[in-house]
Amino acid sequence: MNAATSGPAQPLSAADLSQLVAVALRLAMEVSALRERLATHEALLARHGLLDAAAVDAYAPDAAESAARAAAARALIEALARDLGAPASPTGDLRSPASR
């Protein structure tokens, strides 16, 4: 196995494990908040006869919306990288430069 892709030979330190737990909890909180908000939007739209599930599935954002979504995703990646104590690369890759 290649040392650059096989991971550390030693177990995680308590500090590293704490950082990973913080990241996992942050992601769980993000997912929970998004699910709740999405469910609220869908319920309100359906209640008013404005939601067509097929249209939602077929939706394609325009360039401006795609850029806004990419910026939001990048902000989340940067926040997670801070939680891990690692700088995020411009592509959002959190691996060390040696393992890329």
DSSP file (Angstrom, degrees, kcal/mol; ACC not computed):
  #  RESIDUE AA STRUCTURE BP1 BP2  ACC     N-H-->O    O-->H-N    N-H-->O    O-->H-N    TCO  KAPPA ALPHA  PHI   PSI    X-CA   Y-CA   Z-CA
    1    1 A M              0   0    0      0, 0.0     2,-0.3     0, 0.0     5,-0.1   0.000 360.0 360.0 360.0 141.0    0.0    0.0    0.0
    2    2 A N    >>  -     0   0    0      1,-0.1     4,-1.4     2,-0.0     3,-1.1  -0.541 360.0-140.1 -72.0 130.0    1.3    3.5   -0.8
    3    3 A A  H 3> S+     0   0    0     -2,-0.3     4,-0.6     1,-0.3    -1,-0.1   0.812 100.6  59.7 -61.5 -30.4    2.2    5.5    2.4
    4    4 A A  H 34 S+     0   0    0      1,-0.2    -1,-0.3     2,-0.1    -2,-0.0   0.753 117.2  29.8 -71.5 -22.4    0.7    8.6    0.9
    5    5 A T  H <4 S+     0   0    0     -3,-1.1    -2,-0.2     1,-0.1    -1,-0.2   0.512 105.0  73.1-113.5  -6.5   -2.8    7.0    0.6
    6    6 A S  H  < S-     0   0    0     -4,-1.4    -2,-0.1     1,-0.2    -3,-0.1   0.624  92.5-131.1 -88.1 -11.5   -2.8    4.5    3.4
    7    7 A G     <  -     0   0    0     -4,-0.6    -1,-0.2     2,-0.0    -2,-0.1  -0.232  46.5 -26.5  89.8 178.2   -3.1    7.0    6.3
    8    8 A P        -     0   0    0      0, 0.0     4,-0.1     0, 0.0    -4,-0.0  -0.319  46.0-141.0 -69.2 148.7   -1.2    7.3    9.5
    9    9 A A  S    S+     0   0    0      2,-0.1    -2,-0.0    -2,-0.0    -6,-0.0   0.706  84.8  63.2 -79.6 -20.9    0.4    4.2   11.0
   10   10 A Q  S    S-     0   0    0      1,-0.1     3,-0.1     3,-0.0     0, 0.0  -0.680  94.3 -97.5-104.0 158.2   -0.5    5.3   14.6
   11   11 A P        -     0   0    0      0, 0.0    -1,-0.1     0, 0.0     2,-0.1  -0.212  52.5 -83.9 -66.7 164.1   -3.9    5.8   16.1
   12   12 A L        -     0   0    0      1,-0.1     2,-0.1    -4,-0.1     0, 0.0  -0.397  43.9-120.4 -67.3 143.0   -5.5    9.2   16.3
   13   13 A S     >  -     0   0    0      1,-0.1     4,-2.7    -3,-0.1     5,-0.2  -0.347  28.7-105.0 -75.0 166.1   -4.5   11.4   19.2
   14   14 A A  H  > S+     0   0    0      1,-0.2     4,-2.2     2,-0.2     5,-0.1   0.882 123.3  51.4 -59.7 -38.6   -7.2   12.6   21.6
   15   15 A A  H  > S+     0   0    0      2,-0.2     4,-2.0     1,-0.2    -1,-0.2   0.910 110.6  47.7 -66.1 -42.0   -7.0   16.1   20.0
   16   16 A D  H  > S+     0   0    0      2,-0.2     4,-2.3     1,-0.2    -2,-0.2   0.916 112.2  49.4 -64.3 -42.8   -7.4   14.7   16.5
   17   17 A L  H  X S+     0   0    0     -4,-2.7     4,-2.4     1,-0.2    -1,-0.2   0.897 108.7  53.1 -63.1 -40.1  -10.3   12.6   17.6
   18   18 A S  H  X S+     0   0    0     -4,-2.2     4,-2.3    -5,-0.2    -1,-0.2   0.900 108.8  50.0 -61.5 -41.1  -11.9   15.6   19.3
   19   19 A Q  H  X S+     0   0    0     -4,-2.0     4,-2.3     2,-0.2    -2,-0.2   0.908 110.1  49.9 -64.5 -41.8  -11.6   17.5   16.0
   20   20 A L  H  X S+     0   0    0     -4,-2.3     4,-2.6     1,-0.2    -2,-0.2   0.895 110.4  49.9 -64.8 -39.3  -13.2   14.7   14.0
   21   21 A V  H  X S+     0   0    0     -4,-2.4     4,-2.8     2,-0.2     5,-0.2   0.913 109.3  52.3 -64.3 -42.0  -16.0   14.6   16.5
   22   22 A A  H  X S+     0   0    0     -4,-2.3     4,-2.3     1,-0.2    -2,-0.2   0.907 111.1  47.2 -60.2 -42.0  -16.5   18.4   16.2
   23   23 A V  H  X S+     0   0    0     -4,-2.3     4,-2.6     2,-0.2    -2,-0.2   0.929 112.0  49.7 -65.2 -45.4  -16.6   18.1   12.4
   24   24 A A  H  X S+     0   0    0     -4,-2.6     4,-2.4     1,-0.2    -2,-0.2   0.915 112.8  47.0 -61.0 -42.8  -19.1   15.2   12.5
   25   25 A L  H  X S+     0   0    0     -4,-2.8     4,-2.5     2,-0.2    -1,-0.2   0.901 110.9  51.9 -66.3 -39.8  -21.4   17.1   14.9
   26   26 A R  H  X S+     0   0    0     -4,-2.3     4,-2.4    -5,-0.2    -2,-0.2   0.927 111.6  46.9 -62.0 -44.1  -21.2   20.2   12.8
   27   27 A L  H  X S+     0   0    0     -4,-2.6     4,-2.8     2,-0.2     5,-0.2   0.909 111.1  51.5 -64.2 -41.6  -22.2   18.3    9.7
   28   28 A A  H  X S+     0   0    0     -4,-2.4     4,-2.5     1,-0.2    -2,-0.2   0.906 110.7  48.7 -62.1 -40.8  -25.0   16.6   11.6
   29   29 A M  H  X S+     0   0    0     -4,-2.5     4,-2.5     2,-0.2    -2,-0.2   0.916 111.7  49.5 -64.6 -42.7  -26.3   20.0   12.7
   30   30 A E  H  X S+     0   0    0     -4,-2.4     4,-2.4     2,-0.2    -2,-0.2   0.940 112.9  46.5 -60.5 -48.1  -26.1   21.3    9.2
   31   31 A V  H  X S+     0   0    0     -4,-2.8     4,-2.7     1,-0.2     5,-0.2   0.913 112.4  50.5 -62.2 -43.6  -28.0   18.4    7.8
   32   32 A S  H  X S+     0   0    0     -4,-2.5     4,-2.3    -5,-0.2    -1,-0.2   0.931 111.9  46.7 -61.3 -46.9  -30.6   18.5   10.5
   33   33 A A  H  X S+     0   0    0     -4,-2.5     4,-2.3     1,-0.2    -1,-0.2   0.903 113.8  48.5 -63.1 -41.2  -31.2   22.2    9.9
   34   34 A L  H  X S+     0   0    0     -4,-2.4     4,-2.8    -5,-0.2     5,-0.2   0.906 110.6  50.3 -67.0 -41.7  -31.4   21.8    6.2
   35   35 A R  H  X S+     0   0    0     -4,-2.7     4,-2.5     2,-0.2    -2,-0.2   0.921 112.1  47.8 -61.7 -43.5  -33.8   18.9    6.4
   36   36 A E  H  X S+     0   0    0     -4,-2.3     4,-2.0    -5,-0.2    -2,-0.2   0.932 114.6  45.3 -63.7 -45.5  -36.1   20.8    8.7
   37   37 A R  H  X S+     0   0    0     -4,-2.3     4,-2.4     2,-0.2    -2,-0.2   0.913 113.7  49.1 -66.2 -42.6  -36.1   23.9    6.5
   38   38 A L  H  X S+     0   0    0     -4,-2.8     4,-2.8     1,-0.2     5,-0.2   0.917 110.0  51.2 -62.8 -43.7  -36.6   21.9    3.3
   39   39 A A  H  X S+     0   0    0     -4,-2.5     4,-2.4    -5,-0.2    -1,-0.2   0.889 110.0  50.8 -61.6 -38.7  -39.5   20.0    4.8
   40   40 A T  H  X S+     0   0    0     -4,-2.0     4,-2.5     2,-0.2     5,-0.2   0.936 111.7  46.7 -64.0 -46.5  -41.1   23.3    5.9
   41   41 A H  H  X S+     0   0    0     -4,-2.4     4,-2.6     1,-0.2     5,-0.2   0.934 113.7  47.8 -61.2 -46.3  -40.7   24.8    2.4
   42   42 A E  H  X S+     0   0    0     -4,-2.8     4,-2.6     1,-0.2     5,-0.2   0.901 112.1  49.8 -63.7 -40.3  -42.1   21.7    0.7
   43   43 A A  H  X S+     0   0    0     -4,-2.4     4,-2.4    -5,-0.2    -1,-0.2   0.921 113.0  46.4 -64.6 -43.7  -45.1   21.5    3.1
   44   44 A L  H  X S+     0   0    0     -4,-2.5     4,-1.4     2,-0.2    -2,-0.2   0.916 114.6  46.8 -65.8 -42.8  -46.0   25.2    2.6
   45   45 A L  H  <>S+     0   0    0     -4,-2.6     5,-3.2    -5,-0.2     6,-0.7   0.913 114.0  47.3 -65.9 -42.4  -45.7   24.9   -1.2
   46   46 A A  H ><5S+     0   0    0     -4,-2.6     3,-1.6    -5,-0.2    -2,-0.2   0.900 107.3  57.4 -65.1 -40.0  -47.7   21.7   -1.3
   47   47 A R  H 3<5S+     0   0    0     -4,-2.4    -1,-0.2     1,-0.3    -2,-0.2   0.841 111.9  42.2 -58.7 -33.7  -50.4   23.2    0.9
   48   48 A H  T 3<5S-     0   0    0     -4,-1.4    -1,-0.3    -3,-0.2    -2,-0.2   0.284 116.1-113.9 -98.2  10.1  -50.8   26.1   -1.6
   49   49 A G  T < 5S+     0   0    0     -3,-1.6    -3,-0.2    -4,-0.1    -2,-0.1   0.774  84.8 116.8  67.8  26.6  -50.7   23.8   -4.6
   50   50 A L      < +     0   0    0     -5,-3.2     2,-0.5    -6,-0.2    -4,-0.2   0.484  47.2  87.8-105.3  -4.7  -47.4   25.3   -5.8
   51   51 A L        -     0   0    0     -6,-0.7     2,-0.5    -9,-0.1     3,-0.1  -0.859  44.6-179.9-106.7 125.9  -45.0   22.3   -5.6
   52   52 A D    >>  -     0   0    0     -2,-0.5     4,-1.9     1,-0.1     3,-0.6  -0.963  16.6-155.7-118.2 109.4  -44.6   19.9   -8.4
   53   53 A A  H 3> S+     0   0    0     -2,-0.5     4,-2.4     1,-0.3     5,-0.2   0.838  93.6  55.7 -56.4 -36.2  -42.1   17.2   -7.4
   54   54 A A  H 3> S+     0   0    0      1,-0.2     4,-1.7     2,-0.2    -1,-0.3   0.891 106.9  49.9 -64.9 -38.7  -41.2   16.4  -11.0
   55   55 A A  H <> S+     0   0    0     -3,-0.6     4,-0.8     2,-0.2    -1,-0.2   0.880 109.6  51.5 -67.2 -37.3  -40.3   20.1  -11.6
   56   56 A V  H >< S+     0   0    0     -4,-1.9     3,-0.8     1,-0.2    -2,-0.2   0.935 111.0  47.8 -63.0 -45.6  -38.1   20.1   -8.5
   57   57 A D  H 3< S+     0   0    0     -4,-2.4    -1,-0.2     1,-0.2    -2,-0.2   0.823 115.3  45.3 -64.6 -31.7  -36.3   17.0   -9.7
   58   58 A A  H 3< S+     0   0    0     -4,-1.7    -1,-0.2    -5,-0.2    -2,-0.2   0.511  85.1 124.8 -90.6  -5.4  -35.8   18.5  -13.2
   59   59 A Y    <<  -     0   0    0     -4,-0.8    -3,-0.0    -3,-0.8    -4,-0.0  -0.281  38.2-171.2 -62.4 136.2  -34.7   21.9  -12.0
   60   60 A A        -     0   0    0     -2,-0.0    -2,-0.0     0, 0.0     6,-0.0  -0.979  20.3-131.8-127.5 117.0  -31.3   23.2  -13.3
   61   61 A P        -     0   0    0      0, 0.0     2,-0.0     0, 0.0     0, 0.0  -0.287  21.8-117.2 -67.2 152.0  -30.0   26.4  -11.7
   62   62 A D     >  -     0   0    0      1,-0.1     4,-2.6     4,-0.0     5,-0.2  -0.202  38.8 -89.3 -77.8 179.3  -28.7   29.3  -13.9
   63   63 A A  H  > S+     0   0    0      1,-0.2     4,-2.3     2,-0.2     5,-0.2   0.886 125.8  49.9 -60.9 -42.5  -25.1   30.4  -13.8
   64   64 A A  H  > S+     0   0    0      2,-0.2     4,-2.2     1,-0.2    -1,-0.2   0.921 113.6  45.0 -65.1 -43.6  -25.6   33.0  -11.0
   65   65 A E  H  > S+     0   0    0      2,-0.2     4,-2.6     1,-0.2    -2,-0.2   0.891 111.6  53.2 -67.7 -38.4  -27.4   30.5   -8.8
   66   66 A S  H  X S+     0   0    0     -4,-2.6     4,-2.4     1,-0.2    -2,-0.2   0.908 109.5  49.2 -60.8 -41.5  -24.8   27.8   -9.5
   67   67 A A  H  X S+     0   0    0     -4,-2.3     4,-2.3     2,-0.2    -2,-0.2   0.900 110.8  49.8 -64.7 -40.9  -22.0   30.3   -8.5
   68   68 A A  H  X S+     0   0    0     -4,-2.2     4,-2.1     2,-0.2    -2,-0.2   0.901 111.2  49.1 -64.9 -40.4  -23.9   31.1   -5.3
   69   69 A R  H  X S+     0   0    0     -4,-2.6     4,-2.4     2,-0.2    -2,-0.2   0.914 110.7  50.3 -64.4 -42.1  -24.3   27.5   -4.4
   70   70 A A  H  X S+     0   0    0     -4,-2.4     4,-2.4     1,-0.2    -2,-0.2   0.892 109.7  50.9 -63.5 -39.3  -20.6   26.8   -5.1
   71   71 A A  H  X S+     0   0    0     -4,-2.3     4,-2.2     2,-0.2    -1,-0.2   0.899 110.5  48.9 -65.1 -40.5  -19.6   29.7   -2.8
   72   72 A A  H  X S+     0   0    0     -4,-2.1     4,-1.9     2,-0.2    -2,-0.2   0.901 111.5  49.2 -65.8 -40.3  -21.9   28.4    0.0
   73   73 A A  H  X S+     0   0    0     -4,-2.4     4,-2.4     1,-0.2    -2,-0.2   0.908 110.5  51.3 -64.3 -41.3  -20.3   24.9   -0.4
   74   74 A R  H  X S+     0   0    0     -4,-2.4     4,-2.6     1,-0.2    -2,-0.2   0.901 107.3  53.0 -62.3 -41.7  -16.9   26.4   -0.3
   75   75 A A  H  X S+     0   0    0     -4,-2.2     4,-2.1     1,-0.2    -1,-0.2   0.895 109.8  48.5 -61.8 -39.9  -17.7   28.3    2.9
   76   76 A L  H  X S+     0   0    0     -4,-1.9     4,-2.5     2,-0.2    -2,-0.2   0.924 110.7  50.2 -65.9 -43.9  -18.8   25.1    4.5
   77   77 A I  H  X S+     0   0    0     -4,-2.4     4,-2.6     1,-0.2    -2,-0.2   0.910 110.8  50.0 -60.1 -42.3  -15.7   23.3    3.4
   78   78 A E  H  X S+     0   0    0     -4,-2.6     4,-2.3     2,-0.2    -1,-0.2   0.895 110.0  50.3 -64.7 -39.4  -13.5   26.1    4.8
   79   79 A A  H  X S+     0   0    0     -4,-2.1     4,-2.0     2,-0.2    -2,-0.2   0.905 111.9  47.7 -64.6 -40.6  -15.4   25.9    8.1
   80   80 A L  H  X S+     0   0    0     -4,-2.5     4,-1.8     2,-0.2    -2,-0.2   0.899 109.6  53.0 -66.4 -39.7  -14.9   22.2    8.3
   81   81 A A  H  X>S+     0   0    0     -4,-2.6     5,-2.5     1,-0.2     4,-0.9   0.899 107.7  51.5 -62.3 -40.0  -11.2   22.6    7.5
   82   82 A R  H ><5S+     0   0    0     -4,-2.3     3,-0.6     1,-0.2    -1,-0.2   0.915 107.7  52.6 -61.9 -41.6  -10.9   25.1   10.3
   83   83 A D  H 3<5S+     0   0    0     -4,-2.0    -1,-0.2     1,-0.3    -2,-0.2   0.853 112.7  45.1 -61.5 -33.8  -12.5   22.6   12.7
   84   84 A L  H 3<5S-     0   0    0     -4,-1.8    -1,-0.3     2,-0.2    -2,-0.2   0.597 111.7-122.8 -83.8 -12.1   -9.9   20.0   11.5
   85   85 A G  T <<5S+     0   0    0     -4,-0.9    -3,-0.2    -3,-0.6    -2,-0.1   0.733  73.9 118.5  76.1  21.7   -7.1   22.6   11.8
   86   86 A A      < -     0   0    0     -5,-2.5    -1,-0.3    -6,-0.2    -2,-0.2  -0.954  67.4-117.4-122.8 139.7   -6.1   22.1    8.2
   87   87 A P        -     0   0    0      0, 0.0     2,-0.3     0, 0.0    -9,-0.0  -0.521  30.7-127.6 -71.5 141.4   -6.1   24.7    5.4
   88   88 A A        -     0   0    0     -2,-0.2     6,-0.2   -10,-0.1   -10,-0.1  -0.692  19.2-127.0 -87.1 141.2   -8.5   23.9    2.6
   89   89 A S    >   -     0   0    0      4,-1.3     3,-2.1    -2,-0.3    -1,-0.1  -0.372  32.8 -98.8 -78.0 166.7   -7.2   23.8   -0.9
   90   90 A P  T 3  S+     0   0    0      0, 0.0    -1,-0.1     0, 0.0    -2,-0.0   0.760 127.0  51.7 -57.7 -23.6   -8.9   25.9   -3.6
   91   91 A T  T 3  S-     0   0    0      2,-0.1     3,-0.1   -17,-0.0    -3,-0.0   0.490 120.1-109.2 -90.9  -2.9  -10.7   22.8   -4.8
   92   92 A G    <   +     0   0    0     -3,-2.1     2,-0.5     1,-0.3    -4,-0.0   0.534  67.5 150.8  87.8   6.0  -11.9   22.0   -1.3
   93   93 A D        -     0   0    0      1,-0.1    -4,-1.3     2,-0.0    -1,-0.3  -0.628  28.0-170.1 -77.2 119.9   -9.5   19.0   -1.0
   94   94 A L        +     0   0    0     -2,-0.5    -1,-0.1    -6,-0.2     2,-0.0   0.470  49.6 110.0 -92.0  -2.0   -8.7   18.6    2.7
   95   95 A R  S    S-     0   0    0      1,-0.1    -6,-0.1     2,-0.1     5,-0.1  -0.356  81.5 -95.9 -69.0 154.3   -5.9   16.0    2.2
   96   96 A S    >>  -     0   0    0      1,-0.1     3,-1.4     3,-0.1     4,-0.5  -0.346  35.3-110.8 -65.2 152.8   -2.4   17.1    2.8
   97   97 A P  G >4 S+     0   0    0      0, 0.0     3,-0.9     0, 0.0    -1,-0.1   0.844 117.6  59.0 -55.4 -33.7   -0.5   18.3   -0.3
   98   98 A A  G 34 S+     0   0    0      1,-0.2   -94,-0.1     2,-0.1    -3,-0.0   0.779 106.6  47.0 -67.4 -26.0    1.8   15.2    0.0
   99   99 A S  G <4        0   0    0     -3,-1.4    -1,-0.2     1,-0.2    -3,-0.1   0.415 360.0 360.0 -98.4   2.6   -1.2   12.8   -0.3
  100  100 A R    <<        0   0    0     -3,-0.9    -1,-0.2    -4,-0.5    -2,-0.1   0.461 360.0 360.0 -81.7 360.0   -2.9   14.5   -3.3
